[in-house]
Amino acid sequence: MDERVENGMAAGALELGKTALGIELGSTRIKAVLIGPDNMPIASGEYDWENRIEDGIWTYDLEQVWEGLQGAYRQLAEAVEKKFGIQLTKVGALGFSGMMHGYLPFDASGEQLVSFRTWRNTTTEQAAEALTNLFEFNIPQRWSIAHLYQAMLNKEMHVEKVDFLTTLAGYVHWKLTGEKVLGIGEAAGMFPIDSDASDYDPRMVKKFNQLAEKFSYGWTLEEILPKVQLAGAHAGYLTEEGAKLLDPTGVLQAGIPLCPPEGDAGTGMTATNTVAEHTGNVSAGTSIFAMIVLEKELSDYYTEIDMVTTPAGKPVAMVHCNNFTSDINAWARLLAEFAEVIGTKVEMGDVFNHLFNQAMKADPDVGGLANCSYYSGEPITRFEEGRPLFVRMPDSNFNLPNFMRTQIYSALATLKIGMDILTTEEKVQIESILGHGGFFKTEKVGQQLMADAFGVPVSVMRTAGEGGPWGMALLAAYSINKKEEQTLENYLAENVFATEEIKTIAPSMEGMESFSNYMNRNQAILEVERVAVDVLK
């Protein structure tokens, strides 16, 4: 279609409010994506941020949450006005998503009780293990219920005052609408879900309440957790106060309908059209997780595998790793800094493209190099802390291609451990994987190396780089545009992805052998990592 015609259609949609806005609070970036009636992006805005360690806890300040949301929205609104000459006063629907899990407790007056404890913290091993044994269901350390129970075991004074416990996306939604709700996929990262009931598992809720009786707090789990909602549900309206929180200029109008807030896992599934049974995707960014939509629950529980749901409530096996691109990003920034020192100004996007393309020129044995990319703890391999670590032998072939391939292999290695459990122990058939996130922005490279690592074809769509924020916008659009009784799977297949271009890359024998050999070395580097964690304080 002619660009002028496209712009004219987009301008008409903006004037009529026939749009949907998704905003996702990721680990390193808050991004807003506005889509039109064709479900394609019209404009976007973003804000970079980073977590920090405060008193031994990985956290973000809630003031920066609002600074970031306002910054991303402002950039998007400015982009709309610059391109179309239209002030963004309204959108058809709005939705928020964010990094899942973590711990955000509030008292009855709405005051935050302790600093936000993010998914990255690995301080709840005692609670997670106890709850896993009690429920006979894997409770990862990053889940909200593990944080709550650990605080109870630690006898933290704030717990008796808890009136509402939510996630980052749930918090933002609450402040903008007054509604204490979560999408079912996001809720599944707080507490186990019964997919048949589309709610928290009642058997496990009862067991937790019985466990909590001896603490005499005066609340039950049902009273402090958000209400669970399925994709497509009405989840409130943007209030006057909420509109001013998001857009302090006062241009954005109140009254916009919101869909249920979701987690980055759910938006990733939506953005890759992997919400139907037997489909799967990998979301690759600061953390990495693979999600396979199941026909039925697994036969057993595994501490390496989380059971969550799609935004429509179908059971999903998730392999989640805390660490993925943080170490790669750090090296890229260092090399960019060196380029500037010698007088060459470089864009970070170009730096990543060049480095990733160099990785494809590596030796089959990656020069005998080894790396551990653990910026923080990693539950799958039983690390409570991380020490990014690069090791080479005196006779290693230490060059840029081998170095970069090692970085990428290292980032993929932990996910491979969890995926092998699904395919080997549970005999889950994975025919192909859809990838999305920044890892796939350099054409072909991330796809090929991931295909080689997992031994299955990896596909990307032309929208792969849009990732979660676009997926959230699609969920917002679904909430207002779906036909009566139309499922999310059907809506995405018919309205969004019917003509989507998909590029697939199959694994190569040489690449699979190269990665398999690296995995043998990976076991050794993990032993070195354990020593580093013990010694380097």
Secondary structure as UniProt FT lines:
FT   HELIX           3..16
FT   STRAND          20..25
FT   STRAND          29..35
FT   TURN            37..38
FT   STRAND          41..48
FT   STRAND          52..54
FT   TURN            55..56
FT   STRAND          57..59
FT   HELIX           62..84
FT   STRAND          93..98
FT   STRAND          103..106
FT   TURN            108..109
FT   TURN            119..120
FT   HELIX           125..135
FT   TURN            141..142
FT   HELIX           144..153
FT   TURN            154..155
FT   HELIX           157..161
FT   STRAND          164..166
FT   HELIX           168..177
FT   STRAND          181..183
FT   HELIX           184..187
FT   TURN            188..190
FT   STRAND          193..194
FT   TURN            195..198
FT   STRAND          199..200
FT   HELIX           202..212
FT   HELIX           213..215
FT   HELIX           221..224
FT   STRAND          227..229
FT   TURN            231..232
FT   HELIX           240..246
FT   TURN            248..249
FT   STRAND          257..258
FT   STRAND          262..263
FT   HELIX           264..271
FT   TURN            272..273
FT   TURN            277..278
FT   STRAND          280..284
FT   STRAND          288..293
FT   TURN            303..304
FT   STRAND          306..309
FT   TURN            311..312
FT   STRAND          315..321
FT   HELIX           326..341
FT   TURN            342..343
FT   HELIX           348..359
FT   TURN            360..361
FT   TURN            364..365
FT   HELIX           366..368
FT   STRAND          370..372
FT   HELIX           379..381
FT   STRAND          389..391
FT   TURN            394..395
FT   HELIX           400..424
FT   STRAND          433..436
FT   HELIX           438..440
FT   TURN            443..444
FT   HELIX           445..454
FT   STRAND          458..461
FT   TURN            462..466
FT   HELIX           467..481
FT   TURN            484..485
FT   HELIX           488..491
FT   HELIX           492..496
FT   TURN            498..499
FT   STRAND          502..505
FT   HELIX           509..535
//
